[in-house]
Amino acid sequence: MNRPALNSDALPGVRPRLDRLFRPSSIAVVGASESPGKLGAVMLQAVRRGAAHAVYGINPKAGGDGFLPTLRAATDAHGDAIDLAVLCVPAATTPDALSEAAEYGVGAAVICSGGFAEIGGDGLGLQEQVAKIVATAGIRVLGPNTSGFFRPGVTTVSFVPTVTELRRGSVAVVAASGGMNHALSFLLSERGVGVGFGVGLGNCVDVSTIDVLTYLSGDPGISAIALHIESVDEGEALLSAVRTVSATKPIVAIVVGRSDVSAFAASHTGALATSWRTTRALLAQAGAVVVESETELVDALAALSRTRLPARANPGIGVVTAQAGPGLMLLDHLLAHGLQVPALTSGTQDRLGELLPPMTFQANPVDTGRPGPGFAEVLAATAADPGIDALAVYALAEPDAVDLADAVHRSGVSGKLPVLLGISGPAAAVGETYTTADELGIPVLPGPSAVGTAIRALVLDAKSRYLNIGDGDWDPVEASSIALPADEAAAKDLLDLLGIATPPRRACADRAAAHQALAELPTPVAVKILDPAVLHKTEIGGVHLNVRTAEELDHALHALDAIGAPAYLVESMATAGVDLFLGVRRDPVFGPIVVAGLGGTAAEAIGDVAIRGHHLTPAGAAAMLDDLQCAPLLDGWRGGPVLDRTEFARIALALTAYLTDHPEIGDLEINPLRLTATGLIALDAVIVAQPAPLALEGEPQ
């Protein structure tokens, strides 16, 4: 089912209906059982542990206390419609059970059983029946193929009984998989990060990630969200939800599918933008902190569930460590991920010099040596430096030396900027510090790398919000539609209209025109096959460089004739520089996307790419190349040219706007886009038409 992009007006209509699912006052377990070990028995026991609702077991064959034969009997006994029906029945009987629930006014249902779309065949038909009931009856459905949801201490609709032991807190877990919902919730709880809500979405016949994110955005008990994604169907709506929710509540996302590399598309851009890369990049652009592993997710949420940086372009991190070795590891982690660890001002260093022994390093990181009574003053002095936006503190547990959490509290800095405390030691030694820190709301991490991961999450969260602020100072250039199919000459004519520099050139229908072009253009020239059907000219010998003389031109034209060139492009060559590629394409899930990276024929082999969606601000476009490993090449590497990122942003936004406004185009790519001493110039351009949608069965072709 297609849903519109999220908007604030949708929220009031969403919450009351999902409240009957996620905050029910009455629950009926359909298919409840008296036989221990059966799904219906386990689920009924779990649901009964919640004290905030009336619970009815539905089974026509059961005769024990708390069992009723039908939903109608449960409705009569309750005196009102049941809020939630938990369906623990086989897939084949689920549509009938759901229809009955809707008939008696049940507000929502959880379908636990598998055997639907995930198995194909008859399962697809069963899921379609469920979808029709949802569409006609208005009942909300979680699943099928879900292990349910839970609100620790309030409601348990899960057949994993140990969820009752979860630490209660303010993090919500929204997972595609019921197993990952539980796994992430248990990991968070083990690390002292409390869980306030967890859901496994299953097949999403109705309630989706988008619905749950929207619902949680208005839940005052939730401070941060863990998001687990396996696949995306409604890409633009998902990104809209993430943008809206992450503006007020941090989202930490983990995406499955690193090994799912898409088949090569017609252009380089399509080849590089795999589904995993695209999903991760666009979630990050929308405002989520995207992590590599469940451990990183826990570290990130340990911080973001308790504190958050204001929107900043490059927050400065102060590091205070009581041990040099772990401090170096923490510093290395921060710098390796591009975080700013600025030198402290001379005034700050003078103050630290009054507090610390002379042999300690005091410029940032601040190495205190074994912490003593003045540790709180060191923290206060470091945090007061104008270049510091957040503080990372690390020490081994030495309770006889200082209570680290209390020192952070006495410093007064935790109310002024984010402070993350890292501490290592035996459980007995660190337990009191963890307890004190928890009471004070100070995030605690177990080691230097964990502190680094958490600090990086704070920074990524702050930077994404900064880059999503406003539209900036940019006026799009309008250009008319281009005739398709388009060859390189026509593509470059379009770039000229968009204000993107291209070399002087001539499109030549015959050899005479090519020789005239050689005489008129600055040399040397490149001589290329001009054919809209040929996208990768170099691979078939369709490009000849450094042509200066008529004899060299004849040699190039002869070679192009041998591969069937219908026409030629003669073009002045650009000066040397750094080759990039920049492309926009119409992703089938996310809509228009922008892809940039190292250019030339090495683009696919290296795969060093940055990907963004069409909701791109000028600041976001200017910063996107910072993602690249080759980014130092763009900043004057060994005397080379320096990229004007504002100009790059203008080009990226112009291409994005054109693709967005012209649905007939599927891909528009510049490769290479050369960075020279005089700026950026497009040396090759490809335009690919958007394929016509496939006709559905029974529709005219």
Summary of the structure (lengths in Angstrom):
residues: 701
radius of gyration: 30.3
end to end distance: 24.2
largest distance: 99.5
contacts: 2454
relative contact order: 0.07
helix: 40%
strand: 21%
